């Protein structure tokens, strides 16, 4: 049973339900770590003392034994400092965000590629409106070559080249946008209030 502070009446330790929630969070974190490859783990700030337990958990495939080993891993993780576990969570969140951004960028590039192939000059004009620095002739040539490849059932060299060209173009646009956002934030930090956007 939890004790209470005689002066304030506050509980001295977390409730059982709070402790259970925290234990389940650590268990979920342990499951994530076990599902990762050695290369992925190497990029994370995993405490050295946990690595043997993670590897042992990966090695055991029998369901009951695996579950037991996972619970043991979680128990070892709870012995680590809060800072160490928080650093792990932060690193995993950043990797998750980065992966989502990468997938979203890939979809944008693929969408534009299909629009250029199917939509012809109208799609190209729209792309050039959004990205004036794009090389109109090169893109038009790559679209033409892609259509020719499809017609003749040739390997998709131009199709891939078009993807690379669009990816570079769209990523440059995103970098410029990020720079603008950073400049706006820096300006708002300097004068105490940001400029409103239209």
C-alpha positions as a printed Julia matrix, in Angstrom:
198×3 Matrix{Float64}:
  0.0     0.0     0.0
  1.18    3.52   -0.79
  2.16    5.81    2.04
  1.01    9.42    2.38
  2.97   12.49    3.37
  1.66   13.43    6.83
  1.98   17.19    6.18
  0.51   17.48    2.68
 -1.57   14.32    2.4
  0.01   13.56   -1.01
  0.84    9.99   -2.02
  4.55    9.17   -1.76
  4.71    6.81   -4.76
  2.9     6.32   -8.07
 -0.39    4.41   -8.04
 -0.48    0.78   -9.12
 -2.26    1.69  -12.36
  0.41    4.32  -13.11
  3.17    1.77  -12.43
  1.4    -0.73  -14.71
  1.11    1.84  -17.52
  4.8     2.64  -17.24
  5.71   -1.07  -17.23
  3.61   -1.66  -20.37
  5.29    1.31  -22.09
  8.71   -0.17  -21.34
  7.53   -3.59  -22.59
  6.33   -2.0   -25.86
  9.68   -0.23  -26.2
 11.44   -3.56  -25.66
  9.31   -5.19  -28.38
 10.32   -2.44  -30.82
 13.99   -2.98  -30.03
 13.72   -6.75  -30.47
 12.06   -6.31  -33.88
 14.98   -4.22  -35.18
 18.03   -5.42  -37.08
 21.54   -5.18  -35.62
 22.3    -2.3   -38.0
 19.24   -0.37  -36.8
 20.11   -1.02  -33.17
 23.65    0.24  -33.75
 22.22    3.65  -34.7
 20.27    3.94  -31.44
 21.57    4.92  -27.99
 20.91    1.44  -26.55
 22.73    0.92  -23.24
 25.43   -1.78  -23.61
 23.98   -3.75  -20.72
 20.71   -4.31  -22.65
 22.21   -5.61  -25.91
 22.77   -9.22  -24.71
 19.15   -9.39  -23.47
 17.83   -8.03  -26.78
 19.9   -10.57  -28.75
 18.75  -13.4   -26.5
 15.14  -12.35  -27.03
 15.66  -12.36  -30.82
 17.23  -15.84  -30.62
 14.28  -17.43  -28.79
 11.42  -18.22  -31.16
  9.14  -20.44  -29.04
  6.17  -18.23  -28.2
  5.96  -18.7   -24.41
  9.73  -18.6   -23.92
  9.99  -15.53  -26.17
  7.3   -13.73  -24.16
  9.06  -14.63  -20.89
 12.4   -13.38  -22.25
 10.74  -10.16  -23.44
  9.35   -9.57  -19.95
 12.82  -10.16  -18.53
 14.23   -7.62  -21.02
 11.6    -5.1   -19.9
 12.58   -5.72  -16.27
 16.24   -5.0   -17.15
 15.17   -1.87  -19.04
 13.3    -0.55  -16.0
 16.61   -0.68  -14.11
 18.07    1.83  -16.59
 17.81    5.55  -15.89
 14.77    7.47  -17.09
 17.13    9.58  -19.23
 18.44    6.5   -21.06
 14.92    5.27  -21.86
 13.81    8.76  -22.91
 16.81    9.05  -25.25
 15.79    5.74  -26.84
 12.19    6.89  -27.31
 13.35   10.18  -28.84
 15.68    8.4   -31.27
 12.91    6.0   -32.32
 10.46    8.89  -32.81
 12.95   10.78  -34.98
 13.57    7.69  -37.1
  9.83    7.14  -37.45
  9.26   10.75  -38.52
 12.15   10.6   -40.97
 10.82    7.38  -42.5
  7.32    8.86  -42.86
  8.75   11.99  -44.52
 10.81    9.84  -46.9
  7.78    7.74  -47.9
  5.66   10.87  -48.4
  8.38   12.42  -50.6
  8.63    9.21  -52.63
  4.86    9.21  -53.22
  4.95   12.87  -54.36
  7.7    12.09  -56.86
  5.86    9.04  -58.2
  2.62   11.03  -58.51
  4.35   13.76  -60.49
  6.04   11.21  -62.73
  2.7     9.6   -63.6
  1.08   13.01  -64.13
  3.84   14.02  -66.55
  3.59   10.73  -68.45
 -0.23   10.78  -68.65
 -0.89   14.53  -68.72
  1.69   15.73  -71.23
  2.34   19.47  -71.65
 -0.45   20.57  -69.27
  1.12   18.61  -66.39
  4.59   19.89  -67.33
  3.31   23.49  -67.35
  1.85   23.01  -63.86
  5.13   21.52  -62.6
  7.07   24.46  -64.05
  4.68   26.92  -62.36
  5.43   25.3   -59.01
  9.16   24.78  -59.73
 10.44   27.47  -62.12
 14.03   26.18  -61.83
 13.09   22.88  -63.52
 14.74   22.01  -66.83
 11.77   22.01  -69.24
 13.65   20.43  -72.16
 15.2    17.66  -70.09
 11.87   16.73  -68.46
 10.04   16.78  -71.81
 12.77   14.56  -73.33
 12.62   12.1   -70.43
  8.82   11.86  -70.69
  9.11   11.26  -74.46
 11.78    8.57  -73.91
  9.67    6.91  -71.2
  6.66    6.7   -73.51
  8.91    5.28  -76.25
 10.31    2.67  -73.81
  6.81    1.56  -72.88
  5.73    1.33  -76.5
  8.73   -0.82  -77.41
  8.8    -2.85  -74.17
 12.34   -1.7   -73.43
 14.01   -1.56  -69.97
 12.74    1.5   -68.02
 15.92    3.58  -68.07
 14.28    6.91  -68.93
 11.44    6.09  -66.49
 14.0     5.79  -63.67
 15.93    8.84  -64.83
 12.7    10.85  -64.8
 12.13    9.74  -61.2
 15.66   10.83  -60.18
 15.29   14.2   -61.89
 11.9    14.86  -60.24
 13.15   13.72  -56.84
 16.06   16.13  -56.97
 13.78   18.95  -58.11
 11.12   18.35  -55.44
 13.68   17.91  -52.65
 15.3    21.24  -53.61
 11.86   22.84  -53.31
 11.36   21.3   -49.86
 14.8    22.48  -48.7
 14.02   26.03  -49.85
 10.68   25.88  -48.02
 12.4    24.6   -44.85
 14.95   27.45  -45.13
 12.11   29.99  -45.44
 10.4    28.49  -42.39
 13.69   28.61  -40.45
 14.24   32.26  -41.43
 10.7    33.13  -40.35
 11.22   31.41  -36.99
 14.57   33.15  -36.5
 12.93   36.5   -37.26
 10.16   35.86  -34.76
 12.74   34.89  -32.13
 14.67   38.12  -32.65
 11.84   40.61  -32.41
  9.62   38.63  -30.06
  6.79   38.16  -32.54
  6.5    36.54  -35.93
  5.39   38.05  -39.19
  1.93   36.92  -40.21
  1.64   34.94  -43.42
 -1.04   35.57  -46.04
